[in-house]
Amino acid sequence: MLTLIKLVVSASLIYIVNEVVVTRSRPVVGSLIASLPLVSLITFFWIYFDLKADPQARIEKLASHSSGVFWFVIPSLPMFLIFPALLKRGMSFWFSIGICCVVTMVLYAFTAAVLKRFGVSL
C-alpha cells in the first residue's frame, strides 16, 4: 500500500506542474513549483518511513541522500540555461534534450571526480 501511495504522490507532482504550465498558462508558477526540492523532500519522507525500525540507518541514509543531492544539483544547473538557448537557436526538442543530458552527465562525472579528490564521498 505504501508503494501505491508513493507512486500517486510522486506522479501527482509531475501532473500538477504540467497542468499549471500548459493548461493554466502560468509557466512562472510551474517553474517555481518544479524548482522546489519537492522530490527530495518526498524522498526524505519515504526514507524516514521505510527505515523506521532502524533509526541509525535512517539518519545515515537521510544525511547521505541530502548531501548527495546538494552536490549533484550544482552540475545540473547549466542544463536549465543550455536547453532554452538551444531551442531559441532553432534546435529540435530531442537534440536539445540529448545535448543537455550529455553535458549534465559529463558535469556529474567531473563533479564526482573533483569531490573524490577533495575527500568528499558520495
N, C-alpha and C positions, 0 to 999 in steps of 0.2 A: 504493500500500500504506500509506503514511504517513497518508493521509486516512482510510482504514478504521480504523487504529489510533486516530487522534484521535477518531473517532466512537464507537468502542467504549468507550474510556476515559471520555470525557465522559458518555455515556449511562449507563455503569455507575455513576457517582457519583450521578446522579439516582435510579437504581433502588435503590441501597443505602440512600439517605436514606429513600425511600418505604418500603422493606421494614422498616427499623429502626423507623420511626414507626408504620406500620399493622400489620404482621404481628407484630412483637415487642412492640408497645405500649410503646415507650420514646421518648416524644416529646422528653424532655430530651436523650437521646443523639442522636436525629435532628437536633434543633435545634443541638446542638454541632457535629455533622458539617457541617450546612448552613451554619453561621456561619463555619466555617474558610474562609480565602481559597483554597479548592481550585481554583475556576475560574480565578482569577488565576494561581495557581502553575502550573497546567497550561498556561495561555496563555503564561506565561513560557517554559516548556519548548518549546512549539510554535514560538514566535518564535525562540528560540535555535537550534533545529534547522533551521528553514526559512531562516534567514539566515546559515548557517554560512560561506558563500562571501564575505560582506561584513561583516567584524567591526564596522566603524564604523556601518553601518546597523543592525546587531543592537543595539549599545549604545544608539543613539538611539531605536529602536523600544521596547526594553525600558524605558528610562527614561521615555519619554513615556507608555507604557501604564501603568506603575506610578503615576506622579503623577496621571494622569487617573482611575485607579481610586480613589485616595485622595480626590480632590476630589469624586467623584460618589458615594462611599459615604455621605458626610455627609448630603446631602439625601435619600438613600433610607431612612435610618433611621426617620423618622417613620412610614413605611408599616407597620412592624412593631408600632407602637402603635395606629395608626388601625384597621388591619384587625381585630384581636381586639375592639377597642372597638365597632366597628360590628356585628360578629357577635353579641356579647353583648347588644346592644340590639335584636336581632331582625331586623337587615337581612339580606337574602339574600346568598348567597355571591357571585353575579355583580355585584350592586350594590356590595358592599363592595370587590371586586377593582377594579371600574370607578372608584370614588371614589379608591382608593389609587393607581391608575395616573395619574389626572388630577392628584392632589395631587403625586405624585412628579415628573411632567413639569413642572409649574409650578415646583417647587423646583429641578429641574435647570436650567431656563431662568434662574431667579433667581440660582442659584449661578454659572452661566457668565457672566452679566452682571456680577455683583459681582467675580468673578475678573478679567474683562477690564478692569474699571475700575481694578483694582489692578495691572494689567500682567502677570497670570498668564495665559499662553496654554496652551490645552489641545490 
